[in-house]
Each structure stands twice: as C-alpha cells, then as structure tokens.
Amino acid sequence: MVKIAAAIDTKEQILNVAERQFAEKGYAGTSLRGLIKEAEVNIAAVHYHFGSKEELYSAVVRRVAQQIVNAQQQELAKYENQEHICLENIVEAFIAPTLRIIPQMGEMGVIRAHFMGSCRTEPLPIQQFVDREFNENHQRFLDIFQRALPNQTRLELEWKLDIVIAVLIRTLNQVGQSGKLIAESDAEEVEIAIARLVKFVVRGMKSSCLQE
C-alpha cells in the first residue's frame, strides 16, 4: 500500500509541475530536464508513468479536460430535457465551469487558468490533444445550441462556439493581470466576470451574421 501511495504521489507531483511549466513556457519551451529538476524526480519516473514529453502533455490536458467537461455536463444536464431551452442558461453552463475552477484551486487556480488558455493556442500537432479531449463535449453543446437557435445552421453555430472559446482563452490567459476581467482569483470577481461574458456571448449568438 505504501508503494502504491508513493507512486501516486510521484505521478501527481510530475503532473502538477508539468502543468505549471507548460502554462508558463508552452510545450516547446518546457524541457524534461527542467521538469524533473523542479519535481525532484528522475527521468526514469517520467518515462515509467508517461513514456515521453508528448504523453505527459497529453496526460495534463486529459486531467484538466476531465475536470471541465464533467462540470459542464453536470450543468448541461439540468436543461437538456426541457422543452424550451434558455440560451442564457446554456451559455453559462459552457462558460462558468471553466472559470469557477480558478478560485476553487487556491494558489493553483491562476496556473490552471493559464494552462487552459495556453493549451488551446499550441501548434496544430499539440492542439490535437486538446481537440480530442473536448470534441465530444462540444458536439453535445452544439446540439442544444441548435435547439435554442433553430434558425441558425450548424456551421454558423460551430463558428460562434469557436469565438466563444477564443473569448475564454483570452480571459484565461489574462487572469491575475491588473485591469483585466479577472484580476484576482476570488469567487465574487469570477462570478461578476461570468455574468458579463454570458451577456456578451448571448447577444452575439442570437445575431445571425453568416449567409447561406
């Protein structure tokens, strides 16, 4: 039991340090040498648990994605069976879980925010890890957006969801910066930011701006 616990602790330590370094330096800027030094493990531990830097990055993305997707799906489940879909509720179900993670994680909240922002701006081969983890969830949201906005095409809604994600990325990358939407990672400030973003996004989604 002690060995199993130690192995879990080592794996979590590597993931935590990797998330911080990937958030600060990006995939290309993060080296396994620097990572194992900060994590105080040897290279064999990284290879044992993850196999490679690429697989380690994928594992960090998966851990973050599961937290977000599970929270989004819990929110979405409240509305999927309703006959009349309120667009504001669905937009909030998409946006709020990603931002509410920040104050929930304490000191790690800003790091998590920056990782979530940066992982979606990596070059295409790395970006595919992110797309793989979020795609099914995004399709489920698109289905219910289609019900809320039946006069808009799937293509138009996909385009608009991409813009919503871009807004989230911008917000996450600026968390903790003075004068930005979320300058401090406290729950009250996050809720104010969520309300503002939902209002902005809903207005844009209701407007039909693509032509057949």
Summary of the structure (lengths in Angstrom):
residues: 212
radius of gyration: 18.7
end to end distance: 61.7
largest distance: 62.5
contacts: 630
relative contact order: 0.11
helix: 76%
strand: 0%
